[in-house]
Amino acid sequence: MEADENWVTLDNGKRVIMPTKDEDAAITAAALDDPDNLPLTDEEFASAKVVRRPGRPPKANPKIRWDIRVDPEVDAYFRSLGKGWQTKVNQILKDAARS
């Protein structure tokens, strides 16, 4: 990370502003003064576990995103099939790959 005054550039290229030492001390003091929301102790932080967000479980064999160019009439035809048109395109390509 590269520092420029209070700005820090992260490895992903994003720039964030960091608090000064005085601001950080004030933030920490305010957190310590709040009995309902005390900061975690080192032991609590070390024993914390990452919890996966709810949602669909990851697929064993996920589909791969493809970006291809097709003629406008090809696009219009498949889209005219309505809901599920991408699944139909996938099935046609699967059938072609098997033959």
Biopython code that builds the backbone (N, CA, C, O; Angstrom):
import numpy as np
from Bio.PDB.StructureBuilder import StructureBuilder

atoms = [
    (1, "MET", "N", (0.838, -1.187, 0.000)),
    (1, "MET", "CA", (0.000, 0.000, 0.000)),
    (1, "MET", "C", (0.878, 1.244, 0.000)),
    (1, "MET", "O", (1.936, 1.268, 0.629)),
    (2, "GLU", "N", (0.443, 2.254, -0.693)),
    (2, "GLU", "CA", (1.186, 3.490, -0.810)),
    (2, "GLU", "C", (0.395, 4.578, -0.097)),
    (2, "GLU", "O", (-0.806, 4.723, -0.326)),
    (3, "ALA", "N", (1.069, 5.357, 0.780)),
    (3, "ALA", "CA", (0.373, 6.382, 1.548)),
    (3, "ALA", "C", (0.671, 7.767, 0.969)),
    (3, "ALA", "O", (1.783, 8.029, 0.511)),
    (4, "ASP", "N", (-0.324, 8.643, 0.993)),
    (4, "ASP", "CA", (-0.194, 10.020, 0.535)),
    (4, "ASP", "C", (-1.040, 10.846, 1.482)),
    (4, "ASP", "O", (-2.258, 10.911, 1.313)),
    (5, "GLU", "N", (-0.421, 11.491, 2.490)),
    (5, "GLU", "CA", (-1.108, 12.181, 3.566)),
    (5, "GLU", "C", (-2.032, 11.190, 4.261)),
    (5, "GLU", "O", (-1.561, 10.190, 4.802)),
    (6, "ASN", "N", (-3.345, 11.447, 4.257)),
    (6, "ASN", "CA", (-4.287, 10.528, 4.896)),
    (6, "ASN", "C", (-4.881, 9.544, 3.910)),
    (6, "ASN", "O", (-5.642, 8.657, 4.299)),
    (7, "TRP", "N", (-4.541, 9.689, 2.631)),
    (7, "TRP", "CA", (-5.070, 8.789, 1.612)),
    (7, "TRP", "C", (-4.190, 7.566, 1.515)),
    (7, "TRP", "O", (-2.964, 7.655, 1.587)),
    (8, "VAL", "N", (-4.830, 6.419, 1.351)),
    (8, "VAL", "CA", (-4.108, 5.160, 1.173)),
    (8, "VAL", "C", (-4.637, 4.516, -0.101)),
    (8, "VAL", "O", (-5.847, 4.460, -0.321)),
    (9, "THR", "N", (-3.721, 4.027, -0.942)),
    (9, "THR", "CA", (-4.120, 3.300, -2.137)),
    (9, "THR", "C", (-4.013, 1.814, -1.838)),
    (9, "THR", "O", (-2.934, 1.317, -1.517)),
    (10, "LEU", "N", (-5.127, 1.107, -1.940)),
    (10, "LEU", "CA", (-5.156, -0.318, -1.662)),
    (10, "LEU", "C", (-4.585, -1.095, -2.842)),
    (10, "LEU", "O", (-4.391, -0.545, -3.926)),
    (11, "ASP", "N", (-4.317, -2.380, -2.618)),
    (11, "ASP", "CA", (-3.772, -3.232, -3.668)),
    (11, "ASP", "C", (-4.685, -3.298, -4.889)),
    (11, "ASP", "O", (-4.210, -3.494, -6.008)),
    (12, "ASN", "N", (-6.007, -3.135, -4.681)),
    (12, "ASN", "CA", (-6.946, -3.202, -5.808)),
    (12, "ASN", "C", (-7.076, -1.871, -6.538)),
    (12, "ASN", "O", (-7.887, -1.748, -7.456)),
    (13, "GLY", "N", (-6.284, -0.867, -6.140)),
    (13, "GLY", "CA", (-6.282, 0.426, -6.814)),
    (13, "GLY", "C", (-7.234, 1.447, -6.222)),
    (13, "GLY", "O", (-7.176, 2.620, -6.590)),
    (14, "LYS", "N", (-8.110, 1.034, -5.312)),
    (14, "LYS", "CA", (-9.046, 1.978, -4.706)),
    (14, "LYS", "C", (-8.299, 2.849, -3.698)),
    (14, "LYS", "O", (-7.391, 2.388, -3.005)),
    (15, "ARG", "N", (-8.705, 4.127, -3.634)),
    (15, "ARG", "CA", (-8.099, 5.044, -2.672)),
    (15, "ARG", "C", (-9.104, 5.323, -1.560)),
    (15, "ARG", "O", (-10.269, 5.620, -1.821)),
    (16, "VAL", "N", (-8.643, 5.224, -0.330)),
    (16, "VAL", "CA", (-9.500, 5.503, 0.821)),
    (16, "VAL", "C", (-8.775, 6.494, 1.727)),
    (16, "VAL", "O", (-7.545, 6.534, 1.766)),
    (17, "ILE", "N", (-9.548, 7.284, 2.446)),
    (17, "ILE", "CA", (-8.950, 8.226, 3.388)),
    (17, "ILE", "C", (-8.958, 7.596, 4.773)),
    (17, "ILE", "O", (-9.972, 7.060, 5.220)),
    (18, "MET", "N", (-7.829, 7.665, 5.437)),
    (18, "MET", "CA", (-7.680, 7.072, 6.760)),
    (18, "MET", "C", (-7.764, 8.179, 7.809)),
    (18, "MET", "O", (-7.389, 9.319, 7.536)),
    (19, "PRO", "N", (-8.255, 7.852, 9.008)),
    (19, "PRO", "CA", (-8.316, 8.874, 10.053)),
    (19, "PRO", "C", (-6.904, 9.237, 10.535)),
    (19, "PRO", "O", (-5.979, 8.427, 10.475)),
    (20, "THR", "N", (-6.772, 10.476, 11.011)),
    (20, "THR", "CA", (-5.502, 10.888, 11.604)),
    (20, "THR", "C", (-5.349, 10.168, 12.931)),
    (20, "THR", "O", (-6.285, 9.518, 13.396)),
    (21, "LYS", "N", (-4.174, 10.276, 13.548)),
    (21, "LYS", "CA", (-3.959, 9.626, 14.854)),
    (21, "LYS", "C", (-4.928, 10.180, 15.893)),
    (21, "LYS", "O", (-5.453, 9.430, 16.716)),
    (22, "ASP", "N", (-5.168, 11.500, 15.857)),
    (22, "ASP", "CA", (-6.108, 12.099, 16.818)),
    (22, "ASP", "C", (-7.534, 11.602, 16.575)),
    (22, "ASP", "O", (-8.250, 11.281, 17.523)),
    (23, "GLU", "N", (-7.946, 11.538, 15.306)),
    (23, "GLU", "CA", (-9.285, 11.035, 14.980)),
    (23, "GLU", "C", (-9.424, 9.573, 15.383)),
    (23, "GLU", "O", (-10.459, 9.168, 15.911)),
    (24, "ASP", "N", (-8.388, 8.785, 15.138)),
    (24, "ASP", "CA", (-8.427, 7.369, 15.505)),
    (24, "ASP", "C", (-8.529, 7.210, 17.020)),
    (24, "ASP", "O", (-9.262, 6.347, 17.503)),
    (25, "ALA", "N", (-7.809, 8.028, 17.766)),
    (25, "ALA", "CA", (-7.871, 7.976, 19.231)),
    (25, "ALA", "C", (-9.270, 8.350, 19.715)),
    (25, "ALA", "O", (-9.790, 7.729, 20.642)),
    (26, "ALA", "N", (-9.881, 9.356, 19.097)),
    (26, "ALA", "CA", (-11.238, 9.774, 19.481)),
    (26, "ALA", "C", (-12.251, 8.680, 19.159)),
    (26, "ALA", "O", (-13.164, 8.430, 19.946)),
    (27, "ILE", "N", (-12.098, 8.034, 18.023)),
    (27, "ILE", "CA", (-13.003, 6.940, 17.645)),
    (27, "ILE", "C", (-12.876, 5.791, 18.629)),
    (27, "ILE", "O", (-13.882, 5.234, 19.066)),
    (28, "THR", "N", (-11.641, 5.431, 18.981)),
    (28, "THR", "CA", (-11.403, 4.333, 19.923)),
    (28, "THR", "C", (-11.956, 4.676, 21.297)),
    (28, "THR", "O", (-12.573, 3.831, 21.945)),
    (29, "ALA", "N", (-11.740, 5.914, 21.751)),
    (29, "ALA", "CA", (-12.256, 6.336, 23.064)),
    (29, "ALA", "C", (-13.779, 6.272, 23.087)),
    (29, "ALA", "O", (-14.368, 5.819, 24.068)),
    (30, "ALA", "N", (-14.411, 6.720, 22.020)),
    (30, "ALA", "CA", (-15.876, 6.679, 21.966)),
    (30, "ALA", "C", (-16.376, 5.239, 21.982)),
    (30, "ALA", "O", (-17.385, 4.942, 22.622)),
    (31, "ALA", "N", (-15.685, 4.346, 21.289)),
    (31, "ALA", "CA", (-16.091, 2.939, 21.277)),
    (31, "ALA", "C", (-15.929, 2.327, 22.666)),
    (31, "ALA", "O", (-16.780, 1.552, 23.103)),
    (32, "LEU", "N", (-14.860, 2.661, 23.355)),
    (32, "LEU", "CA", (-14.632, 2.105, 24.696)),
    (32, "LEU", "C", (-15.631, 2.650, 25.708)),
    (32, "LEU", "O", (-15.913, 1.992, 26.709)),
    (33, "ASP", "N", (-16.175, 3.850, 25.460)),
    (33, "ASP", "CA", (-17.153, 4.451, 26.373)),
    (33, "ASP", "C", (-18.560, 3.913, 26.172)),
    (33, "ASP", "O", (-19.440, 4.210, 26.980)),
    (34, "ASP", "N", (-18.805, 3.133, 25.125)),
    (34, "ASP", "CA", (-20.140, 2.611, 24.838)),
    (34, "ASP", "C", (-20.259, 1.194, 25.411)),
    (34, "ASP", "O", (-19.770, 0.244, 24.801)),
    (35, "PRO", "N", (-20.902, 1.042, 26.573)),
    (35, "PRO", "CA", (-20.971, -0.278, 27.208)),
    (35, "PRO", "C", (-21.808, -1.294, 26.418)),
    (35, "PRO", "O", (-21.667, -2.502, 26.611)),
    (36, "ASP", "N", (-22.667, -0.807, 25.541)),
    (36, "ASP", "CA", (-23.507, -1.714, 24.757)),
    (36, "ASP", "C", (-22.812, -2.247, 23.511)),
    (36, "ASP", "O", (-23.299, -3.183, 22.879)),
    (37, "ASN", "N", (-21.686, -1.659, 23.161)),
    (37, "ASN", "CA", (-21.028, -2.056, 21.924)),
    (37, "ASN", "C", (-19.512, -1.952, 22.065)),
    (37, "ASN", "O", (-18.858, -1.232, 21.311)),
    (38, "LEU", "N", (-18.968, -2.668, 23.025)),
    (38, "LEU", "CA", (-17.525, -2.621, 23.258)),
    (38, "LEU", "C", (-16.776, -3.322, 22.131)),
    (38, "LEU", "O", (-17.273, -4.293, 21.560)),
    (39, "PRO", "N", (-15.582, -2.832, 21.810)),
    (39, "PRO", "CA", (-14.784, -3.515, 20.789)),
    (39, "PRO", "C", (-14.417, -4.925, 21.260)),
    (39, "PRO", "O", (-14.375, -5.196, 22.460)),
    (40, "LEU", "N", (-14.157, -5.806, 20.313)),
    (40, "LEU", "CA", (-13.765, -7.171, 20.663)),
    (40, "LEU", "C", (-12.382, -7.188, 21.305)),
    (40, "LEU", "O", (-11.497, -6.419, 20.927)),
    (41, "THR", "N", (-12.212, -8.067, 22.271)),
    (41, "THR", "CA", (-10.872, -8.266, 22.822)),
    (41, "THR", "C", (-10.063, -9.088, 21.814)),
    (41, "THR", "O", (-10.625, -9.661, 20.880)),
    (42, "ASP", "N", (-8.758, -9.142, 22.007)),
    (42, "ASP", "CA", (-7.912, -9.937, 21.114)),
    (42, "ASP", "C", (-8.340, -11.401, 21.121)),
    (42, "ASP", "O", (-8.325, -12.060, 20.082)),
    (43, "GLU", "N", (-8.722, -11.912, 22.294)),
    (43, "GLU", "CA", (-9.147, -13.307, 22.403)),
    (43, "GLU", "C", (-10.460, -13.538, 21.647)),
    (43, "GLU", "O", (-10.613, -14.537, 20.944)),
    (44, "GLU", "N", (-11.403, -12.603, 21.801)),
    (44, "GLU", "CA", (-12.683, -12.723, 21.095)),
    (44, "GLU", "C", (-12.472, -12.650, 19.581)),
    (44, "GLU", "O", (-13.073, -13.407, 18.819)),
    (45, "PHE", "N", (-11.611, -11.729, 19.168)),
    (45, "PHE", "CA", (-11.350, -11.579, 17.741)),
    (45, "PHE", "C", (-10.691, -12.834, 17.175)),
    (45, "PHE", "O", (-11.018, -13.269, 16.071)),
    (46, "ALA", "N", (-9.753, -13.417, 17.944)),
    (46, "ALA", "CA", (-9.049, -14.624, 17.480)),
    (46, "ALA", "C", (-9.997, -15.814, 17.384)),
    (46, "ALA", "O", (-9.806, -16.686, 16.536)),
    (47, "SER", "N", (-11.012, -15.863, 18.238)),
    (47, "SER", "CA", (-11.921, -17.004, 18.226)),
    (47, "SER", "C", (-13.128, -16.794, 17.301)),
    (47, "SER", "O", (-13.967, -17.685, 17.169)),
    (48, "ALA", "N", (-13.217, -15.633, 16.669)),
    (48, "ALA", "CA", (-14.342, -15.357, 15.770)),
    (48, "ALA", "C", (-14.268, -16.268, 14.551)),
    (48, "ALA", "O", (-13.187, -16.593, 14.061)),
    (49, "LYS", "N", (-15.436, -16.669, 14.078)),
    (49, "LYS", "CA", (-15.508, -17.540, 12.917)),
    (49, "LYS", "C", (-16.219, -16.810, 11.780)),
    (49, "LYS", "O", (-17.168, -16.060, 12.009)),
    (50, "VAL", "N", (-15.761, -17.033, 10.579)),
    (50, "VAL", "CA", (-16.406, -16.447, 9.409)),
    (50, "VAL", "C", (-17.667, -17.253, 9.136)),
    (50, "VAL", "O", (-17.629, -18.480, 9.051)),
    (51, "VAL", "N", (-18.773, -16.552, 8.999)),
    (51, "VAL", "CA", (-20.048, -17.202, 8.725)),
    (51, "VAL", "C", (-20.424, -16.881, 7.288)),
    (51, "VAL", "O", (-20.457, -15.718, 6.886)),
    (52, "ARG", "N", (-20.706, -17.922, 6.523)),
    (52, "ARG", "CA", (-21.093, -17.726, 5.135)),
    (52, "ARG", "C", (-22.482, -17.131, 5.074)),
    (52, "ARG", "O", (-23.377, -17.538, 5.814)),
    (53, "ARG", "N", (-22.659, -16.166, 4.191)),
    (53, "ARG", "CA", (-23.968, -15.546, 4.035)),
    (53, "ARG", "C", (-24.957, -16.566, 3.499)),
    (53, "ARG", "O", (-24.587, -17.455, 2.731)),
    (54, "PRO", "N", (-26.218, -16.438, 3.904)),
    (54, "PRO", "CA", (-27.217, -17.381, 3.403)),
    (54, "PRO", "C", (-27.430, -17.182, 1.903)),
    (54, "PRO", "O", (-27.164, -16.115, 1.349)),
    (55, "GLY", "N", (-27.901, -18.207, 1.291)),
    (55, "GLY", "CA", (-28.165, -18.152, -0.140)),
    (55, "GLY", "C", (-28.001, -19.539, -0.725)),
    (55, "GLY", "O", (-27.880, -20.526, 0.000)),
    (56, "ARG", "N", (-27.998, -19.600, -2.025)),
    (56, "ARG", "CA", (-27.834, -20.888, -2.680)),
    (56, "ARG", "C", (-26.435, -21.426, -2.430)),
    (56, "ARG", "O", (-25.462, -20.673, -2.437)),
    (57, "PRO", "N", (-26.340, -22.732, -2.209)),
    (57, "PRO", "CA", (-24.993, -23.299, -2.071)),
    (57, "PRO", "C", (-24.288, -23.250, -3.419)),
    (57, "PRO", "O", (-24.942, -23.315, -4.460)),
    (58, "PRO", "N", (-22.957, -23.135, -3.413)),
    (58, "PRO", "CA", (-22.258, -23.089, -4.694)),
    (58, "PRO", "C", (-22.443, -24.390, -5.470)),
    (58, "PRO", "O", (-22.466, -25.477, -4.894)),
    (59, "LYS", "N", (-22.575, -24.255, -6.794)),
    (59, "LYS", "CA", (-22.760, -25.431, -7.644)),
    (59, "LYS", "C", (-21.438, -26.165, -7.819)),
    (59, "LYS", "O", (-20.372, -25.548, -7.831)),
    (60, "ALA", "N", (-21.512, -27.481, -7.955)),
    (60, "ALA", "CA", (-20.315, -28.277, -8.180)),
    (60, "ALA", "C", (-19.757, -28.025, -9.575)),
    (60, "ALA", "O", (-18.544, -28.061, -9.782)),
    (61, "ASN", "N", (-20.650, -27.770, -10.532)),
    (61, "ASN", "CA", (-20.239, -27.557, -11.912)),
    (61, "ASN", "C", (-20.946, -26.304, -12.456)),
    (61, "ASN", "O", (-21.877, -26.418, -13.253)),
    (62, "PRO", "N", (-20.504, -25.104, -12.025)),
    (62, "PRO", "CA", (-21.219, -23.893, -12.430)),
    (62, "PRO", "C", (-21.053, -23.605, -13.918)),
    (62, "PRO", "O", (-20.056, -23.990, -14.530)),
    (63, "LYS", "N", (-22.033, -22.929, -14.483)),
    (63, "LYS", "CA", (-21.951, -22.559, -15.899)),
    (63, "LYS", "C", (-20.920, -21.459, -16.074)),
    (63, "LYS", "O", (-20.627, -20.702, -15.148)),
    (64, "ILE", "N", (-20.380, -21.388, -17.278)),
    (64, "ILE", "CA", (-19.358, -20.404, -17.615)),
    (64, "ILE", "C", (-20.001, -19.311, -18.442)),
    (64, "ILE", "O", (-20.759, -19.587, -19.372)),
    (65, "ARG", "N", (-19.699, -18.079, -18.105)),
    (65, "ARG", "CA", (-20.252, -16.953, -18.858)),
    (65, "ARG", "C", (-19.525, -16.851, -20.194)),
    (65, "ARG", "O", (-18.298, -16.932, -20.258)),
    (66, "TRP", "N", (-20.299, -16.674, -21.255)),
    (66, "TRP", "CA", (-19.780, -16.517, -22.617)),
    (66, "TRP", "C", (-20.271, -15.194, -23.162)),
    (66, "TRP", "O", (-21.435, -14.843, -22.971)),
    (67, "ASP", "N", (-19.426, -14.469, -23.824)),
    (67, "ASP", "CA", (-19.839, -13.280, -24.561)),
    (67, "ASP", "C", (-19.488, -13.541, -26.020)),
    (67, "ASP", "O", (-18.312, -13.599, -26.382)),
    (68, "ILE", "N", (-20.510, -13.699, -26.855)),
    (68, "ILE", "CA", (-20.270, -13.967, -28.275)),
    (68, "ILE", "C", (-21.079, -12.986, -29.112)),
    (68, "ILE", "O", (-22.037, -12.379, -28.636)),
    (69, "ARG", "N", (-20.676, -12.848, -30.352)),
    (69, "ARG", "CA", (-21.405, -11.994, -31.288)),
    (69, "ARG", "C", (-22.199, -12.893, -32.228)),
    (69, "ARG", "O", (-21.677, -13.860, -32.782)),
    (70, "VAL", "N", (-23.467, -12.552, -32.394)),
    (70, "VAL", "CA", (-24.324, -13.291, -33.323)),
    (70, "VAL", "C", (-25.050, -12.285, -34.206)),
    (70, "VAL", "O", (-25.143, -11.103, -33.875)),
    (71, "ASP", "N", (-25.558, -12.764, -35.323)),
    (71, "ASP", "CA", (-26.331, -11.904, -36.216)),
    (71, "ASP", "C", (-27.617, -11.467, -35.520)),
    (71, "ASP", "O", (-28.163, -12.197, -34.692)),
    (72, "PRO", "N", (-28.098, -10.266, -35.863)),
    (72, "PRO", "CA", (-29.322, -9.761, -35.217)),
    (72, "PRO", "C", (-30.521, -10.696, -35.357)),
    (72, "PRO", "O", (-31.326, -10.819, -34.433)),
    (73, "GLU", "N", (-30.641, -11.363, -36.524)),
    (73, "GLU", "CA", (-31.804, -12.251, -36.691)),
    (73, "GLU", "C", (-31.706, -13.485, -35.801)),
    (73, "GLU", "O", (-32.730, -14.032, -35.391)),
    (74, "VAL", "N", (-30.482, -13.934, -35.496)),
    (74, "VAL", "CA", (-30.298, -15.068, -34.579)),
    (74, "VAL", "C", (-30.733, -14.640, -33.176)),
    (74, "VAL", "O", (-31.457, -15.362, -32.490)),
    (75, "ASP", "N", (-30.284, -13.464, -32.766)),
    (75, "ASP", "CA", (-30.654, -12.931, -31.449)),
    (75, "ASP", "C", (-32.174, -12.765, -31.354)),
    (75, "ASP", "O", (-32.794, -13.166, -30.370)),
    (76, "ALA", "N", (-32.759, -12.168, -32.393)),
    (76, "ALA", "CA", (-34.213, -11.936, -32.382)),
    (76, "ALA", "C", (-34.984, -13.247, -32.294)),
    (76, "ALA", "O", (-35.974, -13.336, -31.569)),
    (77, "TYR", "N", (-34.535, -14.270, -33.030)),
    (77, "TYR", "CA", (-35.232, -15.559, -33.006)),
    (77, "TYR", "C", (-35.242, -16.146, -31.595)),
    (77, "TYR", "O", (-36.300, -16.494, -31.070)),
    (78, "PHE", "N", (-34.053, -16.255, -30.982)),
    (78, "PHE", "CA", (-34.004, -16.894, -29.663)),
    (78, "PHE", "C", (-34.728, -16.074, -28.603)),
    (78, "PHE", "O", (-35.393, -16.639, -27.735)),
    (79, "ARG", "N", (-34.608, -14.763, -28.661)),
    (79, "ARG", "CA", (-35.329, -13.944, -27.684)),
    (79, "ARG", "C", (-36.839, -14.055, -27.875)),
    (79, "ARG", "O", (-37.599, -13.921, -26.916)),
    (80, "SER", "N", (-37.275, -14.301, -29.114)),
    (80, "SER", "CA", (-38.716, -14.436, -29.365)),
    (80, "SER", "C", (-39.287, -15.697, -28.741)),
    (80, "SER", "O", (-40.505, -15.829, -28.616)),
    (81, "LEU", "N", (-38.424, -16.625, -28.349)),
    (81, "LEU", "CA", (-38.890, -17.855, -27.696)),
    (81, "LEU", "C", (-39.380, -17.591, -26.277)),
    (81, "LEU", "O", (-40.016, -18.448, -25.663)),
    (82, "GLY", "N", (-39.081, -16.406, -25.762)),
    (82, "GLY", "CA", (-39.575, -16.027, -24.441)),
    (82, "GLY", "C", (-38.664, -16.476, -23.312)),
    (82, "GLY", "O", (-37.480, -16.756, -23.499)),
    (83, "LYS", "N", (-39.267, -16.532, -22.134)),
    (83, "LYS", "CA", (-38.529, -16.877, -20.923)),
    (83, "LYS", "C", (-37.824, -18.223, -21.098)),
    (83, "LYS", "O", (-38.420, -19.188, -21.575)),
    (84, "GLY", "N", (-36.565, -18.275, -20.712)),
    (84, "GLY", "CA", (-35.801, -19.510, -20.824)),
    (84, "GLY", "C", (-35.057, -19.648, -22.138)),
    (84, "GLY", "O", (-34.529, -20.718, -22.441)),
    (85, "TRP", "N", (-35.008, -18.574, -22.927)),
    (85, "TRP", "CA", (-34.370, -18.666, -24.249)),
    (85, "TRP", "C", (-32.895, -19.012, -24.143)),
    (85, "TRP", "O", (-32.369, -19.718, -25.003)),
    (86, "GLN", "N", (-32.208, -18.527, -23.099)),
    (86, "GLN", "CA", (-30.780, -18.828, -22.951)),
    (86, "GLN", "C", (-30.568, -20.312, -22.647)),
    (86, "GLN", "O", (-29.590, -20.904, -23.103)),
    (87, "THR", "N", (-31.467, -20.904, -21.892)),
    (87, "THR", "CA", (-31.390, -22.339, -21.607)),
    (87, "THR", "C", (-31.581, -23.132, -22.891)),
    (87, "THR", "O", (-30.921, -24.151, -23.097)),
    (88, "LYS", "N", (-32.481, -22.671, -23.758)),
    (88, "LYS", "CA", (-32.701, -23.353, -25.039)),
    (88, "LYS", "C", (-31.463, -23.260, -25.926)),
    (88, "LYS", "O", (-31.101, -24.236, -26.584)),
    (89, "VAL", "N", (-30.807, -22.094, -25.953)),
    (89, "VAL", "CA", (-29.568, -21.938, -26.712)),
    (89, "VAL", "C", (-28.518, -22.906, -26.161)),
    (89, "VAL", "O", (-27.810, -23.558, -26.929)),
    (90, "ASN", "N", (-28.419, -22.997, -24.853)),
    (90, "ASN", "CA", (-27.453, -23.891, -24.228)),
    (90, "ASN", "C", (-27.718, -25.347, -24.624)),
    (90, "ASN", "O", (-26.781, -26.092, -24.911)),
    (91, "GLN", "N", (-28.987, -25.750, -24.641)),
    (91, "GLN", "CA", (-29.342, -27.127, -25.009)),
    (91, "GLN", "C", (-28.984, -27.409, -26.471)),
    (91, "GLN", "O", (-28.466, -28.480, -26.786)),
    (92, "ILE", "N", (-29.255, -26.461, -27.353)),
    (92, "ILE", "CA", (-28.910, -26.632, -28.770)),
    (92, "ILE", "C", (-27.396, -26.793, -28.934)),
    (92, "ILE", "O", (-26.938, -27.657, -29.681)),
    (93, "LEU", "N", (-26.629, -25.963, -28.240)),
    (93, "LEU", "CA", (-25.166, -26.070, -28.319)),
    (93, "LEU", "C", (-24.668, -27.386, -27.723)),
    (93, "LEU", "O", (-23.731, -27.989, -28.244)),
    (94, "LYS", "N", (-25.298, -27.833, -26.624)),
    (94, "LYS", "CA", (-24.926, -29.115, -26.029)),
    (94, "LYS", "C", (-25.182, -30.267, -26.993)),
    (94, "LYS", "O", (-24.349, -31.160, -27.147)),
    (95, "ASP", "N", (-26.358, -30.234, -27.645)),
    (95, "ASP", "CA", (-26.689, -31.276, -28.618)),
    (95, "ASP", "C", (-25.700, -31.278, -29.790)),
    (95, "ASP", "O", (-25.294, -32.340, -30.263)),
    (96, "ALA", "N", (-25.321, -30.099, -30.248)),
    (96, "ALA", "CA", (-24.372, -29.983, -31.362)),
    (96, "ALA", "C", (-22.984, -30.502, -30.955)),
    (96, "ALA", "O", (-22.272, -31.098, -31.763)),
    (97, "ALA", "N", (-22.616, -30.265, -29.701)),
    (97, "ALA", "CA", (-21.307, -30.707, -29.223)),
    (97, "ALA", "C", (-21.256, -32.232, -29.096)),
    (97, "ALA", "O", (-20.194, -32.836, -29.243)),
    (98, "ARG", "N", (-22.400, -32.847, -28.826)),
    (98, "ARG", "CA", (-22.434, -34.315, -28.678)),
    (98, "ARG", "C", (-22.427, -35.038, -30.009)),
    (98, "ARG", "O", (-22.025, -36.200, -30.070)),
    (99, "SER", "N", (-22.864, -34.382, -31.084)),
    (99, "SER", "CA", (-22.963, -35.083, -32.381)),
    (99, "SER", "C", (-21.672, -34.989, -33.176)),
    (99, "SER", "O", (-21.588, -35.522, -34.283)),
]
sb = StructureBuilder()
sb.init_structure("model")
sb.init_model(0)
sb.init_chain("A")
sb.init_seg("    ")
for serial, (resi, resn, name, xyz) in enumerate(atoms, 1):
    if name == "N":
        sb.init_residue(resn, " ", resi, " ")
    sb.init_atom(name, np.array(xyz, "f"), 0.0, 1.0, " ", f" {name:<3s}", serial, name[0])
structure = sb.get_structure()
